[in-house]
Amino acid sequence: MLLVLDVGNTNMVLGVYHDKKLIRDWRINTDLNKTSDEYGVIIKSLFDASELSLGVVTDVIISSVVPAVMHSLENFCRKYFNITPLIVGPGIKTGLNIKYYDPKMVGADRIINAVAGISKYGSPLILIDFGTATTYCAISEKGEYLGGAISPGVKISSEALFQKASKLPRVELIKPETIICKDTVSSIQAGVIYGYAGQVEKIVKMMKNELGNEDTFVVATGGLANFIASETNVINVVDPYLSLDGLRLIHEKNK
């Protein structure tokens, strides 16, 4: 079986594939201070709770935008699986034609999403990943990765407001009933949530114009994808497993 790990700045998403079927998936906090053994304890407990043995894993592939955590994760794979993991990065086969000025600067998270998106939905395509940062990626009709945009994530935006404005409280991200709010908490919630939905609509509209195709399919993924997608009609589908599927596909290309 194949273990896939998508390491983000806030969360790490793990999945186990049997052939091409995702049979288990989990989300844990990304912690720069954890050792390989600490990750081993956590991941073993997840396997045990799902009635899986670590011994079923024959291959591992990792995508990470957090270099500091890779030493622990690579050591974990060698110690607990006796496997050297495949790392998504320069030199790995992805099948993706990247039109960035410097292809090495494209984040691994954007690459795995693009590979999965093209395979599952075709092209042209717009991919939105709602993570610590929100990334917007454009795929041409020929399946080329053209580039995109990056903005602060929903939670980062909310947290920055709390940290930098001394009289404003930290708020839970809950959708208020109105946009004209009569208390501070609801006002912040309205500004963050509806403002972010407006950002999505504006960027998608501009990308479609540059792609020259108003029917370009739009896929959203990431922890807050469903939350934001419910406030806009420009997202065609929310795919929570896009990154995991991308890792599986890239592993297949590099067998």
VOFI-326367 format. One line per 5 residues: number of its first residue (from 1); their letters; for each residue x, y, z of C-alpha. Coordinates in Angstrom, 2 decimals, always signed. Layout:
// residues N
NUM	A	X Y Z; ... .
//
This chain:
// residues 255
1	MLLVL	+0.00 +0.00 +0.00; +1.02 +3.60 -0.58; +1.24 +6.22 +2.19; +0.95 +9.80 +0.92; +1.73 +12.88 +3.01 .
6	DVGNT	+0.87 +16.44 +2.02; +2.64 +18.75 +4.48; +1.29 +22.28 +4.77; +2.23 +25.11 +7.09; -0.72 +24.46 +9.40 .
11	NMVLG	-1.83 +20.89 +8.76; -0.42 +17.66 +7.41; -2.82 +15.45 +5.45; -2.10 +11.74 +5.22; -3.74 +9.04 +3.14 .
16	VYHDK	-3.33 +5.34 +2.48; -4.04 +3.97 -1.00; -4.67 +0.36 -1.89; -4.05 +0.25 -5.63; -5.83 +3.43 -6.76 .
21	KLIRD	-8.40 +3.57 -3.96; -8.03 +5.86 -0.97; -8.95 +3.68 +2.00; -8.00 +5.98 +4.92; -7.13 +9.63 +5.39 .
26	WRINT	-6.26 +11.84 +8.36; -5.36 +15.45 +9.15; -2.90 +16.38 +11.92; -1.09 +19.55 +12.98; +2.24 +20.32 +11.36 .
31	DLNKT	+4.74 +20.70 +14.20; +8.31 +21.74 +13.45; +9.48 +20.56 +16.87; +8.31 +16.96 +16.64; +10.95 +14.26 +16.28 .
36	SDEYG	+10.72 +11.26 +13.98; +9.66 +9.11 +16.93; +6.93 +11.54 +17.94; +5.54 +11.44 +14.40; +5.89 +7.68 +14.58 .
41	VIIKS	+3.73 +7.48 +17.71; +1.06 +9.74 +16.22; +0.89 +8.02 +12.85; +0.98 +4.53 +14.40; -1.97 +5.50 +16.61 .
46	LFDAS	-3.91 +6.64 +13.54; -3.17 +3.33 +11.83; -4.14 +1.36 +14.93; -7.45 +3.23 +15.27; -8.22 +2.36 +11.64 .
51	ELSLG	-7.20 -1.28 +12.19; -4.25 -0.96 +9.87; -0.71 -2.15 +10.47; +2.30 -0.02 +9.59; +3.59 -3.14 +7.89 .
56	VVTDV	+1.09 -2.78 +5.04; +2.95 +0.30 +3.74; +5.31 -0.53 +0.87; +5.86 +2.98 -0.55; +5.77 +6.56 +0.72 .
61	IISSV	+5.57 +9.87 -1.14; +5.76 +13.28 +0.52; +4.88 +16.77 -0.68; +5.94 +19.58 +1.64; +6.04 +23.37 +1.74 .
66	VPAVM	+7.72 +23.20 +5.17; +11.40 +22.28 +4.71; +12.09 +22.29 +8.47; +9.87 +19.27 +9.08; +11.34 +17.07 +6.37 .
71	HSLEN	+14.29 +15.72 +8.36; +11.96 +14.24 +10.97; +9.53 +12.85 +8.39; +12.24 +11.24 +6.27; +13.80 +9.66 +9.35 .
76	FCRKY	+10.35 +8.46 +10.44; +9.87 +6.69 +7.09; +13.27 +5.01 +7.26; +12.87 +3.97 +10.90; +9.25 +2.76 +10.89 .
81	FNITP	+8.87 +1.51 +7.31; +12.47 +0.90 +6.24; +11.60 +3.04 +3.20; +13.28 +6.08 +1.68; +10.33 +8.27 +0.71 .
86	LIVGP	+9.85 +9.84 -2.70; +9.88 +13.64 -2.29; +8.01 +15.94 -4.68; +10.60 +18.43 -5.90; +13.07 +19.23 -8.68 .
91	GIKTG	+13.94 +16.19 -10.79; +10.80 +14.22 -10.03; +8.56 +13.18 -12.93; +5.19 +14.93 -12.82; +4.16 +15.10 -16.47 .
96	LNIKY	+3.31 +18.76 -15.87; +4.44 +21.40 -18.39; +5.21 +24.37 -16.13; +5.29 +27.82 -17.76; +6.53 +29.66 -14.65 .
101	YDPKM	+9.60 +31.87 -15.23; +11.43 +29.60 -12.78; +9.63 +26.21 -12.55; +11.58 +25.35 -9.39; +9.73 +28.13 -7.58 .
106	VGADR	+6.33 +26.48 -7.97; +5.28 +25.03 -4.61; +4.91 +21.27 -4.32; +1.34 +21.76 -3.14; +0.43 +23.57 -6.36 .
111	IINAV	+2.11 +20.90 -8.48; +0.26 +17.96 -6.92; -3.06 +19.80 -7.18; -2.44 +20.57 -10.85; -1.49 +16.97 -11.69 .
116	AGISK	-4.64 +15.65 -10.02; -6.86 +18.40 -11.41; -5.87 +17.79 -15.02; -6.25 +14.02 -14.61; -9.67 +14.23 -12.95 .
121	YGSPL	-11.29 +17.26 -14.62; -9.38 +17.99 -17.82; -8.40 +21.47 -18.95; -8.61 +24.46 -19.03; -8.90 +24.60 -15.28 .
126	ILIDF	-8.69 +26.93 -12.30; -7.61 +25.39 -9.00; -8.14 +27.12 -5.64; -6.51 +25.71 -2.51; -7.79 +27.20 +0.74 .
131	GTATT	-4.90 +26.56 +3.12; -2.67 +28.71 +5.32; -2.33 +30.76 +2.14; -4.93 +30.59 -0.60; -3.45 +29.68 -3.97 .
136	YCAIS	-5.10 +30.17 -7.34; -3.64 +28.18 -10.24; -4.50 +28.42 -13.93; -4.19 +25.49 -16.33; -4.35 +26.14 -20.06 .
141	EKGEY	-6.48 +24.24 -22.57; -3.30 +22.31 -23.50; -2.81 +21.24 -19.87; +0.04 +23.67 -19.21; +0.58 +25.10 -15.74 .
146	LGGAI	+0.51 +28.84 -16.45; +0.89 +30.26 -12.95; -1.56 +32.00 -10.68; -2.02 +34.11 -7.56; -1.38 +33.72 -3.84 .
151	SPGVK	-3.22 +35.53 -1.07; -3.27 +35.31 +2.74; -5.54 +32.52 +3.90; -8.90 +33.09 +5.56; -7.63 +32.25 +9.05 .
156	ISSEA	-4.44 +34.29 +8.62; -6.50 +37.33 +7.61; -8.74 +36.98 +10.64; -5.82 +36.40 +13.01; -3.86 +39.38 +11.66 .
161	LFQKA	-6.83 +41.64 +12.39; -6.93 +40.44 +16.00; -3.16 +40.84 +16.46; -2.78 +44.26 +14.85; -5.99 +46.00 +15.97 .
166	SKLPR	-5.84 +46.14 +19.76; -9.56 +46.64 +20.36; -10.79 +43.93 +17.99; -11.37 +40.43 +19.41; -10.38 +37.06 +17.99 .
171	VELIK	-13.53 +35.59 +16.42; -14.76 +32.20 +15.32; -15.30 +31.91 +11.57; -19.08 +31.64 +11.50; -21.22 +33.14 +8.75 .
176	PETII	-23.37 +36.03 +10.05; -26.93 +36.37 +8.80; -26.44 +39.88 +7.41; -23.69 +42.03 +5.93; -24.84 +45.08 +7.91 .
181	CKDTV	-23.94 +43.82 +11.36; -24.78 +45.46 +14.68; -21.97 +44.10 +16.84; -18.20 +43.91 +16.47; -17.87 +40.11 +16.34 .
186	SSIQA	-20.45 +39.74 +13.57; -18.94 +42.69 +11.70; -15.53 +40.99 +11.63; -17.08 +37.69 +10.56; -19.00 +39.39 +7.75 .
191	GVIYG	-15.94 +41.27 +6.51; -13.68 +38.21 +6.52; -16.12 +35.67 +5.08; -18.05 +37.73 +2.53; -14.94 +39.73 +1.67 .
196	YAGQV	-13.08 +36.51 +0.93; -15.93 +35.23 -1.23; -15.69 +38.47 -3.20; -11.95 +37.99 -3.63; -12.54 +34.51 -5.04 .
201	EKIVK	-15.11 +35.78 -7.53; -12.87 +38.62 -8.70; -9.77 +36.47 -9.20; -11.70 +33.69 -10.94; -13.32 +36.22 -13.28 .
206	MMKNE	-9.94 +37.75 -14.18; -8.35 +34.33 -14.72; -11.17 +33.23 -17.01; -10.71 +36.43 -19.03; -6.97 +35.81 -19.40 .
211	LGNED	-7.56 +32.17 -20.30; -10.10 +33.34 -22.89; -12.68 +30.80 -21.75; -15.65 +31.75 -19.60; -16.54 +28.05 -19.20 .
216	TFVVA	-13.25 +27.15 -17.50; -13.95 +24.58 -14.77; -13.13 +25.71 -11.22; -12.07 +23.24 -8.52; -11.60 +24.11 -4.85 .
221	TGGLA	-9.77 +22.12 -2.21; -8.32 +22.66 +1.27; -9.70 +22.84 +4.79; -12.01 +25.84 +4.24; -13.06 +25.06 +0.67 .
226	NFIAS	-16.64 +24.04 +1.50; -17.04 +27.02 +3.81; -16.13 +29.59 +1.14; -17.70 +27.67 -1.76; -21.09 +27.95 -0.07 .
231	ETNVI	-20.89 +31.76 -0.44; -20.12 +31.94 -4.15; -21.36 +30.34 -7.36; -18.05 +30.45 -9.27; -16.73 +27.16 -7.83 .
236	NVVDP	-17.91 +24.10 -9.77; -16.75 +21.40 -7.37; -15.02 +20.98 -4.01; -12.54 +18.10 -4.04; -11.10 +17.43 -0.56 .
241	YLSLD	-8.80 +14.68 -1.86; -7.19 +16.57 -4.74; -3.72 +16.77 -3.19; -3.71 +13.13 -2.07; -4.76 +11.97 -5.53 .
246	GLRLI	-2.02 +14.11 -7.04; +0.57 +12.41 -4.86; -0.69 +9.00 -5.91; -0.52 +9.94 -9.59; +3.02 +11.31 -9.27 .
251	HEKNK	+4.12 +8.17 -7.44; +2.79 +6.10 -10.34; +4.81 +8.17 -12.81; +8.00 +7.57 -10.81; +7.73 +3.85 -10.11 .
//
